Amino acid sequence: MAYNIEGVPEVARGVDLQRYMGRWYEIASFPSFFQPANGVNTRATYTLNNDGTVHVLNETWTDGKRTSIEGTAYKADPNSDEAKLKVKFTVPPFLPIIPVLGNYWILYVDPFYHYALIGEPTRTNLWILCKENHLNDEIYNQVVHKAVLQGYDVSKLHKTPQSNPPPQ
């Protein structure tokens, strides 16, 4: 893969959404306004719906308390093999309904669907996810390098603390 700072990041192609489903732990991410800065054990659980959309449950723990938000993801272009998804959340969950639509681009997923690199076209958000709540340093560094090749400023990456065992 060539260094890609121009244009938008390149996404994975031919991702099998069925294999992608399940619980993913956040290994690292760019800090963002929609996630608590001191959140731990952050994870996302994806479930394929009958209509081909994906139910999204994002969870994090702050000061021992669980917070969560649910949404729906769907392919941005159903006729494309690109792993460009749109995610719609209704936030905040306790105030009037305000739908928020975001990009969820799978930039890379390993052949065993064990770890993944997620981004979006503006490069302001980045996540490293794993099906386990830890990722060995060698693989982590390889995934970070993939982000660099895609033009991301990885100096903004913040590792997410994960307890072992994870909360139920």
matplotlib code that plots the C-alpha trace (Angstrom):
import matplotlib.pyplot as plt

x = [0.0, 1.4, 1.4, -2.0, -2.2, -4.0, -7.7, -9.7, -8.4, -8.6, -11.1, -11.1, -13.1, -15.1, -15.6, -17.9, -20.3, -21.4, -17.8, -17.4, -20.3, -19.7, -18.0, -15.0, -12.9, -11.4, -7.6, -6.9, -8.7, -8.5, -10.1, -13.5, -16.3, -18.7, -16.6, -15.6, -11.9, -11.5, -13.6, -12.3, -13.4, -14.8, -16.3, -18.8, -21.1, -22.4, -25.4, -26.6, -30.2, -32.5, -32.7, -28.9, -28.3, -26.2, -27.4, -24.6, -24.2, -21.3, -20.4, -17.8, -17.3, -16.5, -15.8, -17.3, -20.6, -21.6, -22.8, -24.0, -25.6, -27.3, -27.5, -27.8, -25.1, -25.6, -23.5, -23.2, -23.5, -25.2, -23.8, -20.2, -17.8, -16.1, -16.4, -17.9, -20.7, -22.9, -23.8, -26.8, -27.2, -29.9, -28.2, -28.4, -30.6, -32.3, -33.2, -35.2, -34.3, -31.4, -30.1, -26.4, -25.0, -21.3, -19.0, -17.6, -15.0, -13.3, -9.8, -8.3, -9.5, -7.1, -8.0, -9.2, -11.5, -9.6, -8.5, -9.4, -8.6, -11.6, -11.5, -13.5, -12.9, -11.8, -9.2, -10.5, -11.6, -9.6, -10.1, -8.1, -10.4, -9.8, -12.1, -10.1, -9.5, -5.8, -3.6, 0.1, 2.5, 3.9, 0.4, -0.6, 2.4, 1.6, -1.9, -0.7, 1.7, -1.3, -2.9, 0.2, 0.2, -3.4, -2.4, -3.6, -1.7, -1.1, 0.4, -3.3, -3.9, -4.8, -4.7, -8.0, -7.6, -9.2, -9.6, -9.1, -11.6, -13.8, -17.0, -20.1]
y = [0.0, 3.4, 6.4, 8.0, 11.5, 12.9, 12.4, 10.0, 6.9, 3.6, 1.1, -2.7, -4.5, -7.6, -7.5, -10.3, -8.6, -11.9, -12.6, -9.0, -9.3, -9.8, -7.9, -5.7, -4.1, -0.7, -1.0, 2.6, 5.6, 9.3, 11.2, 12.6, 14.7, 11.8, 9.5, 10.2, 11.0, 8.7, 5.8, 2.3, -1.1, 0.6, -1.9, -2.2, -5.2, -5.6, -7.8, -8.4, -7.6, -9.5, -6.6, -6.5, -3.5, -3.8, -3.1, -1.3, -1.2, 1.0, 0.7, 2.3, 2.6, 5.8, 5.9, 2.4, 3.3, 1.9, 4.2, 3.0, 4.1, 2.1, 2.8, 1.2, 0.8, 0.2, 0.1, 3.6, 2.0, -1.4, -2.1, -1.5, -4.0, -1.2, -1.4, 2.1, 2.1, 4.8, 4.7, 6.5, 7.2, 9.1, 11.4, 12.2, 9.3, 11.3, 14.5, 15.2, 12.9, 14.2, 11.7, 11.8, 10.2, 9.2, 7.4, 4.0, 2.9, -0.4, 0.5, -2.9, -6.2, -9.1, -12.3, -14.0, -11.0, -10.7, -7.0, -4.1, -0.5, 1.9, 5.4, 7.9, 10.3, 13.4, 11.4, 13.0, 9.7, 6.5, 3.2, 0.1, -2.8, -6.4, -9.3, -9.8, -7.0, -6.9, -6.9, -7.8, -4.9, -6.3, -6.5, -3.2, -1.5, -3.0, -1.7, 1.8, 1.7, 1.0, 4.1, 6.2, 4.9, 6.2, 9.7, 9.6, 11.5, 8.6, 10.8, 11.4, 7.7, 7.0, 3.4, 2.4, 0.7, -2.7, -4.8, -8.5, -10.1, -7.5, -6.4, -8.5]
z = [0.0, -1.0, 1.4, 1.0, 2.4, -0.6, -1.1, 1.2, 2.9, 1.0, 2.5, 2.6, -0.1, 0.1, 3.9, 5.0, 7.4, 8.9, 10.0, 11.2, 13.6, 17.3, 20.1, 19.3, 22.0, 21.5, 21.7, 20.8, 19.3, 18.6, 21.5, 20.4, 21.8, 21.8, 23.9, 27.6, 27.9, 30.9, 29.5, 30.0, 28.8, 25.7, 23.2, 20.4, 19.7, 16.2, 15.3, 11.7, 11.2, 8.9, 6.5, 6.1, 8.4, 11.5, 15.1, 17.0, 20.7, 22.0, 25.7, 27.9, 31.7, 33.4, 37.2, 37.4, 35.6, 32.3, 29.5, 26.2, 23.0, 20.2, 16.5, 13.1, 10.5, 6.8, 3.6, 2.1, -1.3, -1.3, -4.8, -3.9, -2.4, -0.5, 3.3, 3.7, 6.2, 7.6, 11.3, 12.7, 16.4, 18.1, 20.6, 23.4, 24.4, 27.2, 25.3, 22.1, 19.3, 17.3, 14.7, 14.1, 11.0, 10.8, 8.5, 9.6, 7.1, 7.6, 6.4, 7.2, 8.8, 9.1, 7.3, 10.5, 11.5, 14.7, 14.5, 12.4, 11.6, 11.4, 10.1, 8.0, 5.1, 7.1, 9.2, 12.4, 13.9, 14.1, 16.0, 16.4, 17.4, 18.4, 19.1, 22.3, 24.9, 24.1, 21.0, 21.1, 20.5, 17.2, 15.6, 17.2, 15.7, 12.3, 12.4, 13.5, 10.5, 8.2, 9.7, 8.9, 5.3, 5.1, 6.2, 9.8, 12.5, 14.8, 17.5, 18.5, 19.2, 22.8, 24.1, 25.8, 29.2, 29.2, 32.4, 32.4, 32.6, 30.9, 32.5, 31.7]

ax = plt.figure().add_subplot(projection="3d")
ax.plot(x, y, z, "-o")
ax.set_aspect("equal")
plt.show()
